[in-house]
Amino acid sequence: MSIANTSDSAMTNNQKASMAFKVMEEIGFSKEIVKPILKELWNVYDGNWQLIEEDNFQVLADAVLDYVEKKTNEEIGTSLKRMCTENLKDQNEIKRVKVEANKLHTPFEEKSEESSQLRRRKRNGKDIVLFKSAHAEETPPARKALTGICIKEPVVKDLSRKLDNHLERTAPFIDDDPQPIAVLQPSHSQFTRNEDLVPQEDYSVGNDSGGKANREDNVFDTQIIEVANIPEVSLDSLEVDSSRLYTAIGSQGFKMPSLHSFLKAVQDNCLGSYQIISPDFTKLDLLELMKDIYQCFLEFGTESNDGKREKRKSVSTNLCLLQHNSNHRAPNGLVSRHHPNHRVSGQSIGGMERIKHLPSSQPSSSCSLADPQQHQFNLDDVQPLHYLNDISKGTERVKISVVNEFSAEKYPPKFDYIPQNTVYQNAYISFALARIGDEDSCSGCFGDCLSPNVVPCACARETGGEFAYTREGLVREELLDEFISLSREPLKHHHFYCKECPIEKVKNEVNPEPCKGHLVRKFVKECWNKCGCYYQCGNRIVQRGITCSLQVFMTPEDKGWGLRTLKKLPKGAFICEYVGEIVTNTELYERNIVSFSNKRHTYPVYLDADWGSESGLKDEEALCLDGTLYGNVARFINHRCSDPNLVEIPVEVETPDHHYYHLAFFTTREIAAFEELTWDYHMDFDDENHPIDAFKCKCGSKGCNDVNRNKRAHSKALVIRH
Ligand SMILES: C[S@@+](CC[C@H](N)C(=O)[O-])C[C@H]1O[C@@H](n2cnc3c(N)ncnc32)[C@H](O)[C@@H]1O
């Protein structure tokens, strides 16, 4: 990698800065990341370029790496952050959020006082600057990972909002809200993909070009926010803080705003910067709702009488809908899902149901904000709500909601959600670093292996010397098409036949049947712990977990629960991996016998990609994944015979030993919001000896094997009869 000589004293500050950006770009850091850090350095070194340029900008590279390291720590704390984002509504807790506006002096701005919040540290004999919270000294160690985040922000008035924005950016895939009837999210982000250091965000819906223009305009119009001492969060503190409202109303000088000015404020401060994604809910609907809320507020403020309660009920039910989900909209407009005792009829206004209560034979359990008498608070209501909001129980980076619009079954049958594969008992897996050779890692790499102008490293070897992923975080199209072809037309591809097939041997140890064949698989290899690149390197996608908005839902076609995307997805996007217990082939066989007699099905996948490469495979090396009792969202993905929108790809992460690998699902084409996600289980509907009963397939595809098999059987019967 060539690093230019930059010691020409005749160069202007801007030219030197450009040179610094260029050098950093070459090692994988974009200008957007480097710019604020360079500003800090320039500030700390009192504009002395010589110190910054020394050793080919070593000090700058160190500071950028520190920044990246912090981002990685933040990733680890995402679950906490998610709660913090909610908790930040409590203004008392953001006392410690400090805004240091316009304190920096840079080559590009007027000089001002140096920020007292900067911490200097010696590295390679030089001062380098780190960002430090004013309260870091008192911070307990467990919270330190979240201190000292220093970022730039455009000027905004509301601090809590600003902090929310910050958290959103640092963890851009985290959906902090329960999946609402209408998803509100900022319509533009101030940061480019590289600043966020997460490639997939490029394809998220709603990143309009206006947002990009805004980003560039604001590059140096910055403030520094310091997030210090993120508070411990208890569930109690997730309540809306009404004390501020009461204080404001009780204070002298409080004046009730007019409806017009209230709506205008909502429009100016909220609707301009948020985008409603659900096609069923428009900004007009939101204004309607705000109007209702306002009227409710007025009624309470003026001690309204009982006659007005009916109105309030309808408002509060709308709020319930907003809070709980769009989930409860049955196609006929009936809205009743969460509360089976509560019969309501719906009338659609611009896609959002306005609800009238019908007499019910049983007491209503509907949620009502307006009438505390009406809603008996019950702990049982709360527990399932958490579950419905996030079936992953907080273990994933995103919440995954559950919704049933078609039957009375509220939740899927019990299983334990695990975000990563876990050994059941006998499986042998070793993630020893010593077993990873130089040819299977890139310890010499630095930054992002997918940076332009960087020659692909050893980690691209499995995929023919080219990385599997694009800089947008998608599987390269030709490679994806190969995987699709392997999955859809397996007979056109190579198979290997084991001498002693574990699947057959477990059925009949003495006289096993010949191997039926295993598809020769291609692998994607990701960078991992022995690699020198950073955690946000573009060649680490599956290991970073689910980032898209998913929902478990009841399918209308009687396939049981299924999984769908809430946002449009491009071709080649990572959805999730198949997660389950890692069991040996024998353990799986034994489970299947038990579940067969109990009529309880397991849905295993064989990790058989390497079974043919060695003879005498031990039982603890012939592994499978079983998501029946322990699993992730993948256990809800239904089967589709001929044209599923997901394809499974074997991914090597922790070990080059292909006895164990990850099975990751990627989109085979662009997928619309709310479309069900499906993959081909490769079921043999004719195999009557299979321990698992094949289901009656309702995939609906033209090439449905089950339907075609039935048709074949039917016409055969007709031929015989004739
Ligand atoms: C891995 S689970 C998928 C989630 C499942 N639908 C549920 O409710 O938990 C596989 C089971 O889903 C059902 N299923 C999946 N795909 C189907 C299809 N195309 N037609 C009918 N049932 C299907 C079958 O009952 C099958 O045994």
Residues whose N, C-alpha, C, O or C-beta is under 5 A from the ligand:
A	BS01	LIG	D558 K559 G560 W561 G562 Y603 R635 F636 I637 N638 H639 R640 F695 K696 C697 K698 C699
